[in-house]
Amino acid sequence: MRSWISGEGSRCQGAGHGGRRVIRILLVIAVCATAGTASSAYAGLDGYNKGMLGFNRWVLRHVMEPVARGYNFVMPKWGQRRVTALFANLSGPRDIVNSALQWKPRRTATHSKRLLVNSTLGLGGLFDVSYDWFGWEAPPETFDETLGTYRVPLGPYVILPILGDSSPRHMVGMIADGFSDPVAWFAPAFYYSSGKFLLSGTNLLASQMPSPRASRAEWDAYRRSRFDFPRYEIGRENFIADEADSVAN
């Protein structure tokens, strides 16, 4: 993805019109994709979803978790926290834009301050000094939530390969949020997005593991709980409830 932002005033003005056109297009796509589905949020998809859920759990158990174990061995917990902070800081522009679109000026200001301070004093976002030093924090904001505040329905619940729980509105939101990542303006979109997803997912799994030097009891507790999945119906309802809570807040 290429940035449409420029330092020249005339180009910035044209970029603003282009950005608004993109938002309008995404709104239309979201409305069309979810129209008529509110009363039947997952009818006809349960068979597919259950099959995809089984596939995703197999990948998690036999591919992603072993990779994360190796990552956890070579990357210390301190380094894992730095990766988490870095990805959170890269989401700063997304949070700012969506807070503004949802008419949340105070939250927009908080996200703006966090991005500025963490990108400078926090060495590009490796350290969350805005929270550690000043106590500034705000929940993340996504275009999925923005669409929800404009009463765009969630649409049918669907489980995507590898990506997991989703819906038409959620998918449109992910695409729109991709435009707000500053690195994606300059890096090849597919390779950057894939690499970011794999690294962030691996880092997340590793961060939930004990340290390689942890006691046997800690590792035994992790092994007992690592694949303790909820039933499909519970996972589906949890996703729908989480989406509603995110929009409400």
C-alpha positions in Angstrom: 0.0 0.0 0.0 1.2 3.5 -0.9 0.6 6.5 1.2 -1.5 9.2 -0.3 -0.2 11.7 2.3 2.2 14.3 1.0 3.9 17.3 2.5 2.5 19.7 -0.2 -0.8 21.4 0.7 -2.6 20.8 -2.6 -1.7 17.1 -2.5 -2.8 16.8 1.1 -6.2 18.3 0.1 -6.6 15.8 -2.7 -5.5 13.0 -0.5 -8.2 14.0 2.0 -10.9 13.7 -0.7 -9.4 10.4 -1.7 -9.4 9.2 1.9 -13.1 10.1 2.3 -13.9 8.3 -0.9 -12.2 5.2 0.4 -14.2 5.4 3.6 -17.5 5.9 1.7 -16.7 2.9 -0.5 -15.9 0.7 2.5 -19.1 1.8 4.1 -21.1 0.8 1.0 -19.3 -2.6 0.9 -20.0 -3.2 4.6 -23.6 -2.3 4.3 -24.1 -4.5 1.2 -22.2 -7.4 2.7 -24.3 -7.3 5.9 -27.7 -6.3 4.6 -30.4 -8.7 5.6 -28.2 -10.8 7.9 -29.0 -9.3 11.3 -31.8 -11.7 11.9 -29.7 -14.7 10.8 -26.2 -14.0 12.0 -24.8 -17.4 11.2 -27.5 -19.5 9.5 -26.1 -22.0 7.0 -22.5 -21.4 8.0 -22.2 -23.6 11.1 -21.0 -26.7 9.1 -18.3 -24.7 7.4 -17.3 -22.9 10.6 -17.0 -26.1 12.6 -14.8 -27.6 9.9 -12.6 -24.5 9.8 -12.4 -24.3 13.5 -11.0 -27.8 13.6 -8.5 -26.9 10.9 -7.4 -23.8 12.8 -7.0 -25.7 16.0 -4.9 -28.3 14.3 -2.6 -25.6 12.9 -2.3 -24.0 16.3 -1.5 -27.2 18.0 0.9 -28.7 15.4 2.4 -25.7 13.7 2.1 -22.4 15.5 2.6 -23.6 19.1 5.8 -25.5 18.3 7.2 -22.5 16.4 6.3 -20.2 19.3 8.1 -22.6 21.7 11.3 -22.2 19.7 10.7 -18.4 19.6 10.2 -18.4 23.3 13.5 -20.2 23.8 15.6 -17.7 21.8 13.6 -14.5 22.5 13.7 -13.5 26.2 10.5 -12.2 27.9 12.0 -8.7 27.8 12.3 -8.9 24.1 8.8 -10.2 23.7 7.5 -7.2 25.6 9.3 -4.9 23.2 7.8 -6.6 20.2 4.3 -6.2 21.8 4.9 -2.5 22.5 6.2 -2.0 18.9 3.1 -3.5 17.3 0.9 -1.5 19.6 2.6 1.7 18.6 2.2 0.9 14.9 -1.5 0.7 15.6 -1.5 4.3 16.9 -2.6 6.0 13.6 -5.4 3.5 13.4 -6.6 4.3 16.9 -6.4 8.0 16.2 -8.3 7.9 13.0 -11.1 5.7 14.3 -11.4 7.6 17.6 -11.9 10.8 15.5 -14.4 9.1 13.2 -16.4 7.9 16.3 -16.4 11.5 17.6 -14.4 10.7 20.7 -12.2 13.8 21.1 -10.7 12.9 24.4 -9.7 9.4 23.3 -8.3 10.9 20.1 -6.1 13.2 22.1 -4.9 10.4 24.3 -4.0 8.2 21.4 -2.2 11.1 19.7 -0.2 11.9 22.8 0.7 8.2 23.2 1.9 7.9 19.6 4.0 11.0 19.8 5.7 10.2 23.1 6.2 6.5 22.4 7.6 7.1 18.9 10.2 9.6 20.3 11.0 9.0 24.0 9.9 5.3 23.6 12.5 4.7 20.8 10.1 4.1 18.0 7.5 2.4 20.2 9.8 -0.2 21.8 8.8 1.2 25.2 5.4 2.3 26.4 6.7 5.4 28.2 3.4 7.2 27.8 1.8 4.8 30.2 4.9 4.1 32.4 5.7 7.8 33.0 2.4 9.6 32.5 -0.3 6.9 32.9 -1.8 7.6 29.5 -3.8 4.7 28.1 -6.9 4.2 26.0 -8.6 1.2 24.5 -7.8 0.4 20.8 -10.2 1.6 18.1 -10.8 -0.1 14.8 -12.8 0.6 11.7 -14.9 -2.4 12.5 -16.0 -0.6 15.7 -16.4 2.7 13.7 -18.8 0.9 11.3 -20.7 -0.4 14.3 -21.2 3.1 15.7 -22.8 4.0 12.4 -25.2 1.2 12.8 -23.7 -1.1 10.2 -24.7 -4.6 11.2 -22.1 -7.2 12.1 -23.2 -9.7 9.5 -22.9 -13.5 9.7 -20.3 -15.0 11.9 -17.6 -16.8 9.9 -14.3 -18.4 10.9 -11.5 -17.6 8.5 -8.4 -19.9 7.8 -5.7 -19.0 10.3 -7.2 -15.6 11.0 -10.1 -17.0 13.1 -13.3 -15.4 14.2 -14.7 -12.8 11.8 -17.7 -11.3 10.0 -18.3 -9.2 6.9 -18.0 -6.0 8.9 -15.0 -7.2 10.7 -13.3 -8.1 7.4 -14.0 -4.7 5.9 -12.6 -3.1 9.0 -9.4 -5.1 8.8 -8.9 -4.0 5.2 -9.5 -0.3 6.1 -7.2 -0.5 9.1 -4.4 -1.7 6.9 -4.3 1.7 5.2 -3.4 3.3 8.6 -0.2 1.4 9.2 2.6 3.7 8.4 5.0 0.9 7.5 2.5 -0.5 4.9 2.7 2.8 3.0 6.3 1.9 1.9 6.6 -1.8 2.2 5.1 -4.4 -0.2 1.6 -4.9 1.3 1.3 -8.7 1.1 4.7 -9.5 2.4 4.6 -6.9 5.2 1.1 -7.9 6.3 1.9 -11.6 6.3 5.2 -11.1 8.1 3.5 -8.8 10.7 0.7 -11.3 11.3 3.1 -14.2 11.7 5.5 -12.4 14.0 2.7 -10.8 16.1 0.9 -14.2 16.4 4.1 -16.1 17.3 5.0 -13.4 19.8 1.6 -13.5 21.4 1.7 -17.3 21.8 5.2 -17.1 23.3 4.2 -14.4 25.7 1.6 -16.7 27.2 4.2 -19.4 27.8 6.4 -19.6 31.0 10.1 -18.7 30.6 12.2 -21.6 29.4 13.9 -21.5 32.8 10.5 -21.7 34.7 9.7 -24.5 37.1 8.2 -27.8 36.0 5.0 -26.9 37.8 4.6 -23.7 35.7 5.1 -25.7 32.5 2.7 -28.4 33.7 0.0 -25.8 34.3 0.6 -24.3 30.9 0.4 -27.7 29.2 -2.9 -28.4 30.9 -4.5 -25.2 29.8 -3.0 -24.3 26.5 -5.6 -26.2 24.4 -8.6 -25.7 26.6 -10.9 -24.4 23.9 -14.5 -23.4 24.4 -17.3 -25.2 22.4 -18.0 -23.7 19.0 -21.4 -22.2 20.1 -19.7 -20.5 23.1 -16.9 -19.1 20.9 -19.4 -17.8 18.4 -21.5 -16.1 21.1 -18.4 -14.7 22.8 -17.2 -13.1 19.5 -20.6 -11.5 18.9 -20.7 -10.2 22.5 -17.2 -8.9 22.3 -18.0 -7.0 19.1 -21.1 -5.4 20.7 -19.1 -4.4 23.8 -16.4 -2.8 21.7 -18.9 -0.7 19.8 -20.6 0.3 23.0 -17.4 1.5 24.5 
